[in-house]
Amino acid sequence: MIVRLDSEKCQGHNRCYALAPELFDVDDLGQALVIGDGSVPLDLEDKARLAEANCPEFAITIDDAAG
């Protein structure tokens, strides 16, 4: 599984970071960032899906085929 974040859509709500700080970080301007290359460990897949479902801007996508 790979998680991706569209920085053009992100409005800095940071729900992803609040729900899955192992997968997301926040820059100095409050915009979310994916940690590393976006690869999601098996034990964090539920958190990745939760972050995707809670993004009000639909900026997070998950590619299941990658994992």
C-alpha positions, 0 to 999 in steps of 0.5 A: 500500500502506498499513500499519496498526498496532493499538495495542491488540494491540501488546505492544512487541516492536518487531520491526517497528521492527527490520526496517523503521525507515523505516516504524515508530518506537517511543514513550517507553513502547516501543510501536510507531508507524507513521511518517506516514500509513502509506503505503508506498513501492514500495521498502519494500513487502518490508520492510512485509510482513516486519514484518507476518509477524514481528509475534507479536501480529498487530498489523500489517496491510497494505492492498494496495488502497490503493496 
